[in-house]
């Protein structure tokens, strides 16, 4: 039995079976009469030898099984330790190149395979500079496009392309090449899956780190730009007001200015007013985005806000037809009257600026069960961009080079004010091909009006 146990523990099941058979045979030759021969004098000894052989086989099988389990446990421990090491190194990686530098030595040490990483990044389509065929490149691109998770063999040489899947999306693809040993065992497949999951998670973490860094830089740049614009705007308001006043006073001088001089003064005053409006937009934008503006919300009819905005745009709307449609049963809006007037003024001035003379500008109020809409549309040429919603970003214009004055702040200010009221604003193409701006606000019931107090009855005198 000692020989069977040692053979099974050292060499496995086959040598243990051989040791059991040889042990019974040696016992029969040496210790059973007649000695030194294979003959058995007593039939009962045949049963004894059979039991000895059976026990030897069972012990050898159990010993070999324990050996296999111990080896599997050792391999599993080594695999877990290796995965822990690579996960720790991937957890400290801050760039895609560092992930590649961790993955390649690990795969070469564990699987004797060469690794190439493709990452979903326009600036770095393939990280590892290795000689890879065009078919592999096409397969890697297909995996990244469709996100095939299970590894698939491309050729008989055992080359694998596996997706690097993070918790949220496919972040790349990994190509494994091992020409000397093309067959991939089940344990190796499981190791590949585990490594692909770790690398995918690391790539996704790096992606979101880059997104967060870019967002922080963008937010800080936006804050600095708002501070700078606010400071410049404050310094420009007084000179612009003086310039407007001086230009208008030129027409009141004695003797009277010539027609040419009056035209120049009028142009100066108009340009100064437009620049003053831009400066006011800058200041309002900085105030609204800083969160320091407190809305003075009041329940107002749409006609009141529309009327004040139209009166303020009387000069800009010269030569355009204006249609205002407000239903008689239109409920009240809860607005900050000054800010909403500014929104409508900007929209009307934009409509007048980008439409030819004789165009029609419409203001419409629509009531829905849960929403109230306020729309400004025109029948002009419409938006010059395929993505009109981008026009609500600051300093964004439909055409970068345009003779139409403006810096691209009007619609951005409109969006900031509408969103401060809890609404949304969108740009779309009108039915006739023109431009249409739709402001959507949540509908809520206005407070109940207090009951009128009964007047005391008047006394009558004879």
C-alpha positions as a Markdown table, in Angstrom:
| # | Residue | x | y | z |
|---|---|---|---|---|
| 1 | Unk | 0.0 | 0.0 | 0.0 |
| 2 | Unk | 2.9 | 2.4 | 0.7 |
| 3 | Unk | 4.2 | 1.8 | -2.8 |
| 4 | Unk | 0.7 | 2.5 | -4.3 |
| 5 | Unk | 0.3 | 5.7 | -2.2 |
| 6 | Unk | 3.7 | 7.0 | -3.2 |
| 7 | Unk | 3.2 | 6.2 | -6.8 |
| 8 | Unk | -0.2 | 7.8 | -7.0 |
| 9 | Unk | 1.0 | 10.9 | -5.1 |
| 10 | Unk | 4.1 | 11.3 | -7.2 |
| 11 | Unk | 3.2 | 10.2 | -10.7 |
| 12 | Unk | -0.6 | 9.9 | -10.9 |
| 13 | Unk | -3.3 | 7.3 | -11.5 |
| 14 | Unk | -1.5 | 5.0 | -14.1 |
| 15 | Unk | 1.6 | 4.4 | -12.1 |
| 16 | Unk | -0.5 | 3.8 | -9.0 |
| 17 | Unk | -2.5 | 1.0 | -10.8 |
| 18 | Unk | 0.8 | -0.5 | -12.0 |
| 19 | Unk | 2.2 | -0.4 | -8.5 |
| 20 | Unk | -0.9 | -2.1 | -7.1 |
| 21 | Unk | -0.7 | -4.9 | -9.7 |
| 22 | Unk | 3.1 | -5.4 | -9.2 |
| 23 | Unk | 2.7 | -5.4 | -5.4 |
| 24 | Unk | 0.1 | -8.2 | -5.5 |
| 25 | Unk | 2.2 | -10.2 | -8.0 |
| 26 | Unk | 5.3 | -9.8 | -5.8 |
| 27 | Unk | 3.4 | -10.8 | -2.7 |
| 28 | Unk | 2.2 | -14.0 | -4.5 |
| 29 | Unk | 5.7 | -14.9 | -5.6 |
| 30 | Unk | 7.5 | -14.2 | -2.4 |
| 31 | Unk | 5.1 | -15.0 | 0.5 |
| 32 | Unk | 2.5 | -17.5 | -0.9 |
| 33 | Unk | 3.3 | -21.2 | -1.2 |
| 34 | Unk | 4.8 | -22.5 | -3.4 |
| 35 | Unk | 7.2 | -19.7 | -3.2 |
| 36 | Unk | 9.0 | -18.1 | -6.2 |
| 37 | Unk | 6.2 | -19.2 | -8.6 |
| 38 | Unk | 2.9 | -17.8 | -9.8 |
| 39 | Unk | 1.0 | -20.9 | -8.7 |
| 40 | Unk | -1.5 | -20.6 | -5.7 |
| 41 | Unk | -1.8 | -23.8 | -3.6 |
| 42 | Unk | -4.9 | -22.6 | -1.6 |
| 43 | Unk | -8.0 | -21.3 | -3.5 |
| 44 | Unk | -8.8 | -19.0 | -0.5 |
| 45 | Unk | -5.6 | -17.1 | -1.2 |
| 46 | Unk | -7.0 | -16.2 | -4.6 |
| 47 | Unk | -9.8 | -14.3 | -2.9 |
| 48 | Unk | -7.2 | -12.6 | -0.6 |
| 49 | Unk | -5.0 | -11.6 | -3.5 |
| 50 | Unk | -8.1 | -10.2 | -5.4 |
| 51 | Unk | -9.1 | -8.2 | -2.3 |
| 52 | Unk | -5.6 | -6.8 | -2.0 |
| 53 | Unk | -5.6 | -5.8 | -5.7 |
| 54 | Unk | -9.0 | -4.1 | -5.3 |
| 55 | Unk | -7.9 | -2.2 | -2.2 |
| 56 | Unk | -4.7 | -1.2 | -4.0 |
| 57 | Unk | -6.6 | 0.1 | -7.0 |
| 58 | Unk | -9.0 | 2.1 | -4.8 |
| 59 | Unk | -6.2 | 3.6 | -2.8 |
| 60 | Unk | -4.3 | 4.4 | -5.9 |
| 61 | Unk | -7.4 | 6.1 | -7.4 |
| 62 | Unk | -8.0 | 8.2 | -4.3 |
| 63 | Unk | -4.4 | 9.2 | -4.1 |
| 64 | Unk | -4.3 | 10.2 | -7.7 |
| 65 | Unk | -7.6 | 12.2 | -7.3 |
| 66 | Unk | -6.1 | 14.0 | -4.3 |
| 67 | Unk | -3.0 | 14.8 | -6.3 |
| 68 | Unk | -5.1 | 16.2 | -9.1 |
| 69 | Unk | -7.2 | 18.3 | -6.7 |
| 70 | Unk | -4.1 | 19.6 | -5.0 |
| 71 | Unk | -2.6 | 20.5 | -8.3 |
| 72 | Unk | -5.8 | 22.2 | -9.4 |
| 73 | Unk | -5.9 | 24.1 | -6.1 |
| 74 | Unk | -2.3 | 25.2 | -6.6 |
| 75 | Unk | -3.0 | 26.3 | -10.1 |
| 76 | Unk | -6.1 | 28.2 | -9.0 |
| 77 | Unk | -4.1 | 29.9 | -6.2 |
| 78 | Unk | -1.4 | 30.9 | -8.7 |
| 79 | Unk | -4.0 | 32.1 | -11.1 |
| 80 | Unk | -5.8 | 34.2 | -8.5 |
| 81 | Unk | -2.5 | 35.6 | -7.3 |
| 82 | Unk | -1.6 | 36.5 | -10.9 |
| 83 | Unk | -5.1 | 38.1 | -11.5 |
| 84 | Unk | -4.7 | 40.0 | -8.2 |
| 85 | Unk | -1.3 | 41.3 | -9.3 |
| 86 | Unk | -2.5 | 42.5 | -12.7 |
| 87 | Unk | -5.7 | 44.0 | -11.3 |
| 88 | Unk | -3.6 | 46.0 | -8.8 |
| 89 | Unk | -1.4 | 47.2 | -11.6 |
| 90 | Unk | -4.3 | 48.0 | -13.8 |
| 91 | Unk | -5.9 | 49.9 | -10.9 |
| 92 | Unk | -3.0 | 52.3 | -10.8 |
| 93 | Unk | -2.8 | 52.8 | -14.6 |
| 94 | Unk | -3.7 | 56.3 | -15.7 |
| 95 | Unk | -3.2 | 56.0 | -19.5 |
| 96 | Unk | -4.0 | 53.5 | -22.2 |
| 97 | Unk | -0.3 | 53.1 | -22.8 |
| 98 | Unk | 0.2 | 52.0 | -19.2 |
| 99 | Unk | -2.6 | 49.4 | -19.5 |
| 100 | Unk | -0.8 | 48.0 | -22.6 |
| 101 | Unk | 2.5 | 47.8 | -20.7 |
| 102 | Unk | 0.8 | 45.8 | -18.0 |
| 103 | Unk | -1.2 | 43.5 | -20.2 |
| 104 | Unk | 1.5 | 42.4 | -22.6 |
| 105 | Unk | 4.0 | 41.0 | -20.1 |
| 106 | Unk | 1.2 | 39.2 | -18.2 |
| 107 | Unk | -0.1 | 37.5 | -21.3 |
| 108 | Unk | 3.3 | 36.6 | -22.4 |
| 109 | Unk | 4.2 | 35.1 | -19.0 |
| 110 | Unk | 0.9 | 33.2 | -18.5 |
| 111 | Unk | -0.1 | 32.2 | -22.0 |
| 112 | Unk | 3.1 | 32.7 | -24.1 |
| 113 | Unk | 1.0 | 34.8 | -26.4 |
| 114 | Unk | 1.6 | 38.2 | -28.1 |
| 115 | Unk | -1.0 | 40.8 | -27.4 |
| 116 | Unk | -2.2 | 43.8 | -29.5 |
| 117 | Unk | -4.7 | 46.2 | -28.0 |
| 118 | Unk | -7.2 | 48.3 | -30.0 |
| 119 | Unk | -8.8 | 51.1 | -28.1 |
| 120 | Unk | -12.0 | 53.1 | -29.1 |
| 121 | Unk | -10.1 | 56.3 | -29.4 |
| 122 | Unk | -9.8 | 58.3 | -32.7 |
| 123 | Unk | -6.3 | 59.5 | -31.7 |
| 124 | Unk | -5.0 | 56.0 | -31.0 |
| 125 | Unk | -6.7 | 53.2 | -32.9 |
| 126 | Unk | -4.0 | 50.6 | -32.0 |
| 127 | Unk | -1.8 | 50.9 | -29.0 |
| 128 | Unk | 0.6 | 48.1 | -29.5 |
| 129 | Unk | 2.9 | 48.5 | -32.6 |
| 130 | Unk | 3.0 | 45.0 | -33.9 |
| 131 | Unk | 2.8 | 43.3 | -37.3 |
| 132 | Unk | -0.8 | 42.4 | -37.6 |
| 133 | Unk | -2.6 | 41.4 | -40.8 |
| 134 | Unk | -5.4 | 43.5 | -42.4 |
| 135 | Unk | -7.9 | 40.7 | -41.6 |
| 136 | Unk | -7.1 | 41.0 | -37.9 |
| 137 | Unk | -7.5 | 44.8 | -38.0 |
| 138 | Unk | -10.9 | 44.4 | -39.7 |
| 139 | Unk | -11.9 | 41.8 | -37.2 |
| 140 | Unk | -10.9 | 44.0 | -34.3 |
| 141 | Unk | -12.8 | 46.9 | -35.7 |
| 142 | Unk | -15.9 | 44.7 | -36.1 |
| 143 | Unk | -15.6 | 43.5 | -32.5 |
| 144 | Unk | -15.4 | 47.1 | -31.3 |
| 145 | Unk | -18.4 | 48.1 | -33.5 |
| 146 | Unk | -20.7 | 45.3 | -32.5 |
| 147 | Unk | -19.3 | 44.3 | -29.1 |
| 148 | Unk | -18.9 | 40.6 | -29.5 |
| 149 | Unk | -18.1 | 39.4 | -26.0 |
| 150 | Unk | -17.1 | 35.8 | -26.5 |
| 151 | Unk | -13.7 | 35.3 | -28.1 |
| 152 | Unk | -13.7 | 33.7 | -31.5 |
| 153 | Unk | -10.9 | 32.0 | -33.4 |
| 154 | Unk | -10.2 | 33.6 | -36.7 |
| 155 | Unk | -7.8 | 31.1 | -38.2 |
| 156 | Unk | -6.3 | 27.6 | -37.6 |
| 157 | Unk | -3.3 | 29.2 | -35.9 |
| 158 | Unk | -5.4 | 30.0 | -32.8 |
| 159 | Unk | -5.5 | 33.7 | -33.1 |
| 160 | Unk | -8.2 | 35.2 | -30.9 |
| 161 | Unk | -10.0 | 38.6 | -31.0 |
| 162 | Unk | -11.9 | 39.4 | -27.8 |
| 163 | Unk | -13.9 | 42.5 | -26.9 |
| 164 | Unk | -12.7 | 44.6 | -24.0 |
| 165 | Unk | -16.0 | 45.3 | -22.3 |
| 166 | Unk | -16.4 | 47.7 | -19.5 |
| 167 | Unk | -19.4 | 48.0 | -17.2 |
| 168 | Unk | -21.0 | 50.6 | -19.5 |
| 169 | Unk | -19.7 | 50.0 | -23.1 |
| 170 | Unk | -17.2 | 48.2 | -25.3 |
| 171 | Unk | -13.9 | 50.1 | -24.9 |
| 172 | Unk | -11.7 | 48.2 | -27.4 |
| 173 | Unk | -10.5 | 44.8 | -28.6 |
| 174 | Unk | -7.6 | 42.5 | -27.8 |
| 175 | Unk | -5.8 | 40.3 | -30.3 |
| 176 | Unk | -4.0 | 37.2 | -28.9 |
| 177 | Unk | -1.5 | 35.4 | -31.2 |
| 178 | Unk | 0.4 | 32.2 | -30.2 |
| 179 | Unk | 1.8 | 30.5 | -33.3 |
| 180 | Unk | 3.8 | 27.8 | -31.4 |
| 181 | Unk | 0.8 | 26.4 | -29.5 |
| 182 | Unk | -2.4 | 27.1 | -31.4 |
| 183 | Unk | -4.7 | 25.1 | -29.1 |
| 184 | Unk | -6.4 | 27.1 | -26.3 |
| 185 | Unk | -7.4 | 25.1 | -23.3 |
| 186 | Unk | -10.5 | 25.8 | -21.2 |
| 187 | Unk | -8.5 | 27.1 | -18.3 |
| 188 | Unk | -6.7 | 29.5 | -20.7 |
| 189 | Unk | -10.0 | 30.7 | -22.1 |
| 190 | Unk | -11.2 | 31.5 | -18.6 |
| 191 | Unk | -8.0 | 33.3 | -17.9 |
| 192 | Unk | -8.4 | 35.3 | -21.1 |
| 193 | Unk | -12.0 | 36.2 | -20.2 |
| 194 | Unk | -10.9 | 37.4 | -16.7 |
| 195 | Unk | -8.1 | 39.5 | -18.1 |
| 196 | Unk | -10.3 | 41.0 | -20.8 |
| 197 | Unk | -12.8 | 42.0 | -18.1 |
| 198 | Unk | -10.1 | 43.6 | -16.0 |
| 199 | Unk | -8.6 | 45.5 | -19.0 |
| 200 | Unk | -12.0 | 46.6 | -20.1 |
| 201 | Unk | -12.8 | 48.0 | -16.7 |
| 202 | Unk | -9.4 | 49.7 | -16.6 |
| 203 | Unk | -10.0 | 51.3 | -20.0 |
| 204 | Unk | -13.5 | 52.5 | -19.0 |
| 205 | Unk | -12.1 | 54.0 | -15.8 |
| 206 | Unk | -9.4 | 55.8 | -17.8 |
| 207 | Unk | -12.1 | 57.0 | -20.2 |
| 208 | Unk | -14.1 | 58.6 | -17.4 |
| 209 | Unk | -11.0 | 60.0 | -15.8 |
| 210 | Unk | -10.3 | 61.8 | -19.1 |
| 211 | Unk | -14.0 | 62.9 | -19.3 |
| 212 | Unk | -13.9 | 64.3 | -15.8 |
| 213 | Unk | -10.6 | 66.1 | -16.4 |
| 214 | Unk | -11.9 | 67.6 | -19.6 |
| 215 | Unk | -15.1 | 68.6 | -17.9 |
| 216 | Unk | -13.2 | 70.2 | -15.0 |
| 217 | Unk | -11.0 | 72.2 | -17.5 |
| 218 | Unk | -14.1 | 73.2 | -19.4 |
| 219 | Unk | -15.9 | 74.3 | -16.3 |
| 220 | Unk | -12.9 | 76.3 | -15.1 |
| 221 | Unk | -12.5 | 77.9 | -18.5 |
| 222 | Unk | -16.1 | 78.8 | -18.6 |
| 223 | Unk | -15.9 | 80.4 | -15.2 |
| 224 | Unk | -12.9 | 82.4 | -16.0 |
| 225 | Unk | -14.5 | 83.5 | -19.3 |
| 226 | Unk | -17.6 | 84.6 | -17.5 |
| 227 | Unk | -15.6 | 86.6 | -15.0 |
| 228 | Unk | -13.6 | 88.2 | -17.8 |
| 229 | Unk | -16.7 | 89.0 | -19.8 |
| 230 | Unk | -18.5 | 90.4 | -16.8 |
| 231 | Unk | -15.6 | 92.7 | -16.0 |
| 232 | Unk | -15.2 | 93.9 | -19.6 |
| 233 | Unk | -18.9 | 94.4 | -19.9 |
| 234 | Unk | -19.1 | 96.6 | -16.8 |
| 235 | Unk | -16.3 | 98.7 | -18.1 |
| 236 | Unk | -17.9 | 99.1 | -21.5 |
| 237 | Unk | -21.4 | 100.1 | -20.4 |
| 238 | Unk | -20.6 | 103.7 | -19.5 |
| 239 | Unk | -18.5 | 104.5 | -22.6 |
| 240 | Unk | -21.2 | 103.0 | -24.8 |
| 241 | Unk | -23.9 | 105.0 | -23.1 |
| 242 | Unk | -21.9 | 108.2 | -23.6 |
| 243 | Unk | -21.3 | 107.3 | -27.3 |
| 244 | Unk | -25.0 | 106.9 | -27.9 |
| 245 | Unk | -25.7 | 110.2 | -26.2 |
| 246 | Unk | -23.0 | 112.1 | -28.1 |
| 247 | Unk | -24.1 | 110.6 | -31.4 |
| 248 | Unk | -27.7 | 111.7 | -30.8 |
| 249 | Unk | -26.7 | 115.1 | -29.7 |
| 250 | Unk | -24.9 | 115.7 | -33.0 |
| 251 | Unk | -28.3 | 116.1 | -34.7 |
| 252 | Unk | -29.2 | 118.8 | -32.2 |
| 253 | Unk | -26.3 | 121.1 | -32.8 |
| 254 | Unk | -26.6 | 124.6 | -34.3 |
| 255 | Unk | -26.2 | 125.2 | -37.1 |
| 256 | Unk | -27.9 | 122.0 | -38.2 |
| 257 | Unk | -25.8 | 119.2 | -39.4 |
| 258 | Unk | -25.7 | 118.4 | -43.1 |
| 259 | Unk | -27.6 | 115.3 | -44.3 |
| 260 | Unk | -24.4 | 113.4 | -44.6 |
| 261 | Unk | -23.3 | 114.3 | -41.1 |
| 262 | Unk | -26.8 | 113.4 | -39.8 |
| 263 | Unk | -26.6 | 110.0 | -41.5 |
| 264 | Unk | -23.1 | 109.3 | -40.0 |
| 265 | Unk | -24.4 | 110.3 | -36.5 |
| 266 | Unk | -27.4 | 108.0 | -36.9 |
| 267 | Unk | -25.1 | 105.1 | -37.9 |
| 268 | Unk | -22.9 | 105.7 | -34.9 |
| 269 | Unk | -25.8 | 105.7 | -32.6 |
| 270 | Unk | -27.3 | 102.5 | -34.1 |
| 271 | Unk | -23.9 | 100.7 | -33.9 |
| 272 | Unk | -23.5 | 101.9 | -30.3 |
| 273 | Unk | -27.0 | 100.6 | -29.4 |
| 274 | Unk | -26.3 | 97.2 | -30.9 |
| 275 | Unk | -23.0 | 97.0 | -29.0 |
| 276 | Unk | -24.8 | 98.1 | -25.8 |
| 277 | Unk | -27.3 | 95.3 | -26.4 |
| 278 | Unk | -24.5 | 92.8 | -26.7 |
| 279 | Unk | -22.9 | 94.1 | -23.5 |
| 280 | Unk | -26.2 | 93.8 | -21.7 |
| 281 | Unk | -26.5 | 90.2 | -23.0 |
| 282 | Unk | -23.1 | 89.4 | -21.6 |
| 283 | Unk | -23.9 | 90.9 | -18.2 |
| 284 | Unk | -27.3 | 89.1 | -18.0 |
| 285 | Unk | -25.6 | 85.8 | -19.1 |
| 286 | Unk | -23.0 | 86.1 | -16.4 |
| 287 | Unk | -25.6 | 87.0 | -13.8 |
| 288 | Unk | -28.0 | 84.2 | -14.7 |
| 289 | Unk | -25.2 | 81.5 | -14.8 |
| 290 | Unk | -23.7 | 82.7 | -11.5 |
| 291 | Unk | -26.9 | 81.8 | -9.8 |
| 292 | Unk | -27.2 | 85.2 | -8.1 |
| 293 | Unk | -30.4 | 86.2 | -10.0 |
| 294 | Unk | -33.5 | 85.7 | -7.9 |
| 295 | Unk | -36.6 | 85.3 | -10.0 |
| 296 | Unk | -39.5 | 87.6 | -9.2 |
| 297 | Unk | -42.2 | 85.2 | -10.3 |
| 298 | Unk | -45.7 | 86.5 | -10.9 |
| 299 | Unk | -48.8 | 85.2 | -12.5 |
| 300 | Unk | -49.1 | 87.1 | -15.7 |
| 301 | Unk | -51.2 | 86.8 | -18.9 |
| 302 | Unk | -49.2 | 86.1 | -22.1 |
| 303 | Unk | -50.6 | 89.2 | -23.8 |
| 304 | Unk | -48.9 | 91.5 | -21.2 |
| 305 | Unk | -45.4 | 90.0 | -21.7 |
| 306 | Unk | -45.8 | 89.8 | -25.4 |
| 307 | Unk | -47.0 | 93.4 | -25.6 |
| 308 | Unk | -44.1 | 94.9 | -23.7 |
| 309 | Unk | -41.6 | 92.9 | -25.8 |
| 310 | Unk | -43.2 | 94.0 | -29.1 |
| 311 | Unk | -43.1 | 97.6 | -27.9 |
| 312 | Unk | -39.4 | 97.3 | -27.1 |
| 313 | Unk | -38.7 | 95.9 | -30.6 |
| 314 | Unk | -40.7 | 98.5 | -32.5 |
| 315 | Unk | -37.7 | 99.8 | -34.4 |
| 316 | Unk | -36.3 | 96.4 | -35.2 |
| 317 | Unk | -39.6 | 95.1 | -36.5 |
| 318 | Unk | -40.0 | 97.9 | -39.1 |
| 319 | Unk | -40.8 | 96.3 | -42.5 |
| 320 | Unk | -42.0 | 93.0 | -41.0 |
| 321 | Unk | -45.6 | 91.7 | -40.5 |
| 322 | Unk | -46.3 | 90.7 | -37.0 |
| 323 | Unk | -49.0 | 88.1 | -36.1 |
| 324 | Unk | -49.9 | 87.4 | -32.5 |
| 325 | Unk | -52.2 | 84.5 | -31.6 |
| 326 | Unk | -53.2 | 84.1 | -28.0 |
| 327 | Unk | -56.4 | 82.1 | -27.2 |
| 328 | Unk | -59.0 | 83.8 | -25.1 |
| 329 | Unk | -58.9 | 81.0 | -22.6 |
| 330 | Unk | -55.1 | 81.0 | -22.3 |
| 331 | Unk | -54.1 | 80.3 | -18.6 |
| 332 | Unk | -51.7 | 82.6 | -16.8 |
| 333 | Unk | -47.9 | 82.1 | -17.0 |
| 334 | Unk | -45.7 | 82.2 | -13.9 |
| 335 | Unk | -42.9 | 84.5 | -15.1 |
| 336 | Unk | -40.3 | 86.9 | -14.1 |
| 337 | Unk | -41.7 | 89.7 | -16.3 |
| 338 | Unk | -38.4 | 91.5 | -16.9 |
| 339 | Unk | -36.4 | 88.4 | -17.8 |
| 340 | Unk | -39.1 | 86.9 | -20.0 |
| 341 | Unk | -39.5 | 90.2 | -21.8 |
| 342 | Unk | -35.7 | 90.0 | -22.5 |
| 343 | Unk | -36.2 | 86.5 | -23.9 |
| 344 | Unk | -38.9 | 87.6 | -26.3 |
| 345 | Unk | -37.0 | 90.8 | -27.3 |
| 346 | Unk | -34.0 | 88.6 | -28.2 |
| 347 | Unk | -36.1 | 86.2 | -30.2 |
| 348 | Unk | -38.0 | 89.0 | -32.1 |
| 349 | Unk | -34.7 | 90.8 | -32.9 |
| 350 | Unk | -33.2 | 87.6 | -34.2 |
| 351 | Unk | -36.2 | 86.9 | -36.3 |
| 352 | Unk | -36.1 | 90.5 | -37.7 |
| 353 | Unk | -32.3 | 90.3 | -38.2 |
| 354 | Unk | -32.4 | 87.0 | -40.2 |
| 355 | Unk | -35.5 | 87.6 | -42.3 |
| 356 | Unk | -35.9 | 89.8 | -45.4 |
| 357 | Unk | -38.1 | 92.8 | -45.5 |
| 358 | Unk | -41.8 | 91.9 | -45.8 |
| 359 | Unk | -41.4 | 88.6 | -43.9 |
| 360 | Unk | -44.0 | 87.5 | -41.4 |
| 361 | Unk | -43.1 | 87.0 | -37.7 |
| 362 | Unk | -45.5 | 85.1 | -35.5 |
| 363 | Unk | -45.9 | 84.9 | -31.8 |
| 364 | Unk | -48.2 | 82.1 | -30.6 |
| 365 | Unk | -49.3 | 80.8 | -27.2 |
| 366 | Unk | -50.6 | 77.3 | -26.9 |
| 367 | Unk | -52.1 | 75.5 | -23.9 |
| 368 | Unk | -51.7 | 71.7 | -23.4 |
| 369 | Unk | -53.0 | 69.6 | -20.5 |
| 370 | Unk | -49.6 | 69.6 | -18.7 |
| 371 | Unk | -47.6 | 72.3 | -20.6 |
| 372 | Unk | -47.8 | 75.8 | -21.8 |
| 373 | Unk | -46.0 | 76.7 | -25.0 |
| 374 | Unk | -44.8 | 80.1 | -26.2 |
| 375 | Unk | -43.6 | 80.1 | -29.8 |
| 376 | Unk | -41.8 | 82.6 | -32.0 |
| 377 | Unk | -41.6 | 81.7 | -35.7 |
| 378 | Unk | -41.0 | 83.3 | -39.1 |
| 379 | Unk | -41.2 | 82.5 | -42.8 |
| 380 | Unk | -37.6 | 83.4 | -43.6 |
| 381 | Unk | -34.8 | 81.2 | -44.9 |
| 382 | Unk | -34.7 | 79.2 | -41.7 |
| 383 | Unk | -31.6 | 77.9 | -39.8 |
| 384 | Unk | -28.3 | 77.6 | -41.7 |
| 385 | Unk | -27.2 | 74.6 | -39.7 |
| 386 | Unk | -28.3 | 71.0 | -39.7 |
| 387 | Unk | -28.2 | 71.0 | -35.8 |
| 388 | Unk | -30.2 | 74.1 | -34.8 |
| 389 | Unk | -30.1 | 73.0 | -31.1 |
| 390 | Unk | -26.4 | 73.9 | -31.1 |
| 391 | Unk | -27.3 | 77.5 | -31.6 |
| 392 | Unk | -28.3 | 77.8 | -27.9 |
| 393 | Unk | -24.6 | 77.4 | -26.9 |
| 394 | Unk | -22.7 | 80.5 | -26.1 |
| 395 | Unk | -20.9 | 82.2 | -29.0 |
| 396 | Unk | -22.4 | 79.7 | -31.5 |
| 397 | Unk | -23.8 | 81.1 | -34.8 |
| 398 | Unk | -25.4 | 79.4 | -37.7 |
| 399 | Unk | -22.7 | 80.7 | -40.1 |
| 400 | Unk | -19.2 | 81.5 | -38.7 |
| 401 | Unk | -18.5 | 84.1 | -41.4 |
| 402 | Unk | -21.6 | 86.3 | -41.7 |
| 403 | Unk | -22.3 | 90.0 | -42.5 |
| 404 | Unk | -25.1 | 89.9 | -40.0 |
| 405 | Unk | -23.9 | 91.5 | -36.7 |
| 406 | Unk | -23.9 | 89.4 | -33.5 |
| 407 | Unk | -21.7 | 87.3 | -31.3 |
| 408 | Unk | -24.0 | 84.4 | -30.7 |
| 409 | Unk | -25.2 | 85.2 | -27.2 |
| 410 | Unk | -28.9 | 86.0 | -27.7 |
| 411 | Unk | -30.2 | 82.4 | -27.8 |
| 412 | Unk | -27.8 | 81.2 | -25.1 |
| 413 | Unk | -29.2 | 83.9 | -22.8 |
| 414 | Unk | -32.7 | 82.8 | -23.8 |
| 415 | Unk | -32.0 | 79.2 | -22.8 |
| 416 | Unk | -30.4 | 80.2 | -19.5 |
| 417 | Unk | -33.5 | 82.3 | -18.6 |
| 418 | Unk | -36.0 | 79.7 | -19.7 |
| 419 | Unk | -34.2 | 76.9 | -17.8 |
| 420 | Unk | -34.1 | 79.2 | -14.7 |
| 421 | Unk | -37.9 | 79.2 | -14.9 |
| 422 | Unk | -37.9 | 75.4 | -15.0 |
| 423 | Unk | -38.7 | 75.2 | -18.7 |
| 424 | Unk | -37.1 | 74.0 | -21.9 |
| 425 | Unk | -36.4 | 75.7 | -25.2 |
| 426 | Unk | -35.8 | 74.1 | -28.6 |
| 427 | Unk | -35.3 | 75.2 | -32.2 |
| 428 | Unk | -37.0 | 73.6 | -35.1 |
| 429 | Unk | -38.0 | 74.2 | -38.7 |
| 430 | Unk | -41.4 | 75.9 | -39.1 |
| 431 | Unk | -44.1 | 74.5 | -41.4 |
| 432 | Unk | -43.3 | 76.9 | -44.3 |
| 433 | Unk | -39.5 | 76.3 | -44.0 |
| 434 | Unk | -38.7 | 79.2 | -41.7 |
| 435 | Unk | -37.3 | 79.1 | -38.1 |
| 436 | Unk | -39.3 | 78.3 | -35.0 |
| 437 | Unk | -38.4 | 78.7 | -31.4 |
| 438 | Unk | -40.6 | 76.8 | -28.9 |
| 439 | Unk | -40.5 | 77.5 | -25.2 |
| 440 | Unk | -42.2 | 74.9 | -23.0 |
| 441 | Unk | -43.2 | 75.5 | -19.4 |
| 442 | Unk | -44.9 | 73.2 | -16.9 |
| 443 | Unk | -48.6 | 74.1 | -16.4 |
| 444 | Unk | -49.7 | 74.7 | -12.8 |
| 445 | Unk | -52.9 | 76.1 | -11.4 |
| 446 | Unk | -52.7 | 79.8 | -10.2 |
| 447 | Unk | -53.6 | 80.5 | -6.6 |
| 448 | Unk | -57.2 | 81.1 | -5.9 |
| 449 | Unk | -58.4 | 84.7 | -5.8 |
| 450 | Unk | -59.5 | 85.9 | -2.4 |
| 451 | Unk | -63.2 | 86.4 | -2.0 |
| 452 | Unk | -64.5 | 89.9 | -2.2 |
| 453 | Unk | -65.3 | 91.4 | 1.1 |
| 454 | Unk | -69.0 | 92.4 | 1.4 |
| 455 | Unk | -69.4 | 96.1 | 1.7 |
| 456 | Unk | -71.4 | 97.5 | 4.6 |
| 457 | Unk | -74.9 | 98.6 | 3.7 |
| 458 | Unk | -75.3 | 102.3 | 3.4 |
| 459 | Unk | -77.7 | 104.0 | 5.8 |
| 460 | Unk | -80.6 | 105.8 | 4.3 |
| 461 | Unk | -81.8 | 109.1 | 5.5 |
| 462 | Unk | -85.1 | 110.7 | 4.8 |
